Amino acid sequence: MTIETIGVIGGGAWGTALAQAAAAGGDPVVLWAREGDVVRAINDQSANPLFLPNIPLSRKIRATSQLDDLADCDAILVVAPAQHVREILGSASIGFAPLILCAKGIEAGSKKLMSEVAAEVYPGSPIAVLSGPTFAHEVAAGLPAAVTLACEDQVLGQSIAARLASPAFRPYLSKDVIGAEIGGAVKNVLAIACGVVEGKRLGQNARAALISRGFAEMTRFGLARGAEAETLAGLSGLGDLVLTCSSTSSRNFSLGKGLGEGKSGAELLADRTTVAEGAHTAPVLREAAHDAGVEMPITEAVCALLEGKNSVEATVEALMARPLKNER
């Protein structure tokens, strides 16, 4: 299968950055954005100053506000926020093009992964997942990045990888769709926790411990849902976890930093133009972990902080006072 024209659903920072990466090979890219200002800026100025300022965009990117304009694309990158994926896909007429899911989250209510949501809305479309340690502004600027591209159909996966690959953007193939999704969803919640450590100035030792124990939570939950340990230890799991737990360029880390500085979850979430997926994923992940019989104390702590049920001091004290046990 040859893939030429790529469609992108989502005109935020990550959707625009992926459109930029897809345009690097010279083939056209059609990007759908909800915001009229974004559509006009991309088409008139080859820029997206609202979500990706100071980054010149390829002229191969054409923006549209009509989802049906993506109907003739050979493959579609779905980069809408996780909680809106079902709604947006349901309102699109995109035939049977492969769907490459790039949102990192778990659907509230159904507790389904994005691949499960997409399979329900478009049962005839092949599905892949793209995930990994990537900040949008770096990808858009052409700085080197590597990602996991998970697809059960390896022939299709190779075609997608060949279309998206460039000297600055390297996809690694995997068959483990579930593992790639779980890594991306769970790391967003853990990044909030690491942001709290930064905002509260709890030190580098605490951050390292949190990343390590957070990875243990990710692994336990992933294995319970059928993921492969190798995937969780790769780019879409541990790699993405390390990146987003270490920089204010991460929206989830920044949210946690605000919590650590004493602001409330409601206050921080109301004052954002971009989506911190971890805030929406945390309570869903908590429920899904309970259903699977998986212990995730850091996830529980993040939920308590976002809901205003515990102070940072009480949360840290409770985590440090947990019963002593073997490391696993």
C-alpha positions, 0 to 999 in steps of 0.5 A: 500500500502506498500512502501519499496524502496524509490527513490530520484531525486536530490543529493544536500544537501536536497536530500541527507538528505532525502535519509539519513532519508529514509534509517533510517528504514533499507530499500534501497534508490536509489538516482539519482544525476547529478554530477558524483563526488557525485555518486562516493562519495556516493557509494565508501565512503558513503559520499557527501562531495560536498553538505553535508560535514562531514556527514557519510551516510547510506550504504543503500543509493545507488547512480546512474547517470541513472534516469531509475534506479529509475523505480522499486522504490515504491515511489520517492522523487523529490528534484530537483530545482523547475525550473528543475522539469519538465525537469527532470521528463520528461526525466525519465521513472518511471512508476506510482510510487507516486511522493513526491514533495520536491522542494519549488518554482513556475515554471517560465513562467507557474506560476504553482506549482510543483504538477501541473507540475508533474500532467502534466508530469505524469498524472497517478502518485499519488502526495504528497508534503513534506515540513517543517522547515528543514535544510539539515545538521540537518536532515542528522545528525539525529537531530529531525525534523517535516514536513508536508506531504500533500496528497489528498489520505490519505491512500497513505499519511499514507503509505508514512508517515509510511515509512519515519517516524523515532524517529528523523523525524516526518511527520504530514499528511495533505490533503492540497497539495496547502497550503503545496507548497505555504508555502514553495515557499513564505517563500523562498522569505521572507527569502531573505528579512530577510537576508537583514535586517541582512546584513544591521543591521536593528535590531531584531524589523525589522526582527520580523515585516518582519516575521509577515507582510510576513506571512500576504502576504503568507496567502493572496496569499495562500487563493487566490490560494485555500490553507487552513489557518490552513496549512499556519499557520503550519509546511510548512508555518509559521514553515518554515518561522520562521526557514529560516528567522532566520539563515545563514544556509538558502541559501535564508537568506544568499543571502539576507544578501549579498544584505544587505551588499551591494553586487548585486544580479547578483554577489551573484547568480553567486558565488553559487554552491547551489540554492537559490530558492527564487531568482527564485521564487520572480519574478514568485510570483510577477506575480502570485500575480498580476494575483490573485489581491493580494498585496505583497509589501515585495515580490515586494521589494525583486524583486526590490533588486534582479534586482538592481532597488532599494537600500536597503535604498530606499526599506526600506524607501518605505516600512515604508512610505506605507499608514497606514492601519488596520492590517490584 
